């Protein structure tokens, strides 16, 4: 399978199953499009007719180009066969080792964001904070169920985790105390809205947190319209100076300033560029997750605008990098030479198997987007995973478990997509959220184009 597209002046050909990317001239682009379904004579005659205006393209030139394409095919860089599908059936027998937990240390929040999928941090339930004892048991559950995994990931999440900051610090200290004895190494992530960030948070997080995610939606008028304090005021002026200080203090340690775009700001590049101009260099902007009838929900009419926005973003990133003021965009991070292993390329994030969410009461869910849905309760940190049938269904959830993915060129980049988005869109974790697929494919085209531009520089 190949995927061909034109973007920013480049003719790009992706060989899906080898991962090879080719930037070619117009003649090669057109020959590749005909190569598998036409004879050599048919290709030659078609090209002679199409390029009759070009005196440099004659029969000899076309035959040479056909020979080059044939050589690429024979060397496994074009029209390669799918060698991955046969591995998908093995996933039902894969290890059940858990290597990451999303600890919901606070089901409460000091903001009242209008589009919040977690219902202002309560997840459609009661407000609560996680006790140290429950968090400690969650860490012990992770250690006991991690098999041979050396590195264990723990995300401190909410609601707003800084509303339970003392417990976060206690849990980090406890995890560190267990590393030598267990042979494990913990990596921590903190996600925060920034309201409670202070010098203590910055100092501790920069020492202990491998990554920090800071929530900011962009321009003041966009951010303040959605991310409000309980009294209805915007939070931009409260958090931006704190985030700037936080990011600067992190030095070369990972962080992301993460925004959400909605139907109200489909021209989201203006918000990304605003955040970059504030000095943030690690950025992410996610499409909103909400019910289709929500006023913030993205519509079909928004898609062409969003496609254009992703292209504008990619071109501006290339420009700014040349000018020495580049920034990273999470969805454009792609490694074309030594990317994820075959397991990851097929199965994705590992929700429901390798990755679980833990509520303040110690209940286990496949990920944070399932929390509060009783159908997706998997057990608890004391008794472990009890709903084995549900875990087995997630084990089989991969790019080849979704019929709609069969002919999709991007399936080995998205691994079949987000199980939670599929569930909310179709009622089944093996369904497909087609709107999300459209956005993902456009992002991948832009990400690959950026790599092509960098290589040609």
RABELTA-V554702 format. One record per run of one state. SS is the DSSP state (@ for helix, = for strand, . for the rest). FROM is the first residue (numbers start at 1). TO is the last residue. If there is no record, write none. Layout:
SS,FROM,TO ; SS,FROM,TO
This chain:
.,1,1 ; =,2,7 ; .,8,9 ; =,10,15 ; .,16,20 ; =,21,24 ; .,25,25 ; @,26,35 ; .,36,39 ; @,40,50 ; .,51,58 ; @,59,74 ; .,75,84 ; @,85,93 ; .,94,99 ; =,100,104 ; .,105,105 ; =,106,107 ; .,108,110 ; =,111,111 ; .,112,127 ; =,128,129 ; .,130,131 ; @,132,144 ; .,145,150 ; =,151,157 ; .,158,160 ; @,161,182 ; .,183,184 ; =,185,192 ; .,193,198 ; @,199,208 ; =,209,215 ; .,216,219 ; @,220,226 ; .,227,227 ; =,228,229 ; .,230,233 ; =,234,234 ; .,235,235 ; @,236,250 ; .,251,253 ; =,254,261 ; .,262,262 ; @,263,265 ; .,266,268 ; @,269,277 ; .,278,281 ; =,282,287 ; .,288,299 ; @,300,322 ; .,323,327 ; =,328,329 ; @,330,332 ; .,333,341 ; @,342,347 ; .,348,350 ; =,351,351 ; .,352,354 ; =,355,358 ; .,359,362 ; =,363,365 ; .,366,367 ; @,368,370 ; .,371,373 ; @,374,376 ; =,377,380 ; .,381,383 ; =,384,385 ; .,386,387 ; @,388,395 ; .,396,402 ; @,403,405 ; .,406,410 ; @,411,414 ; .,415,418 ; @,419,426 ; .,427,433 ; @,434,456 ; .,457,457
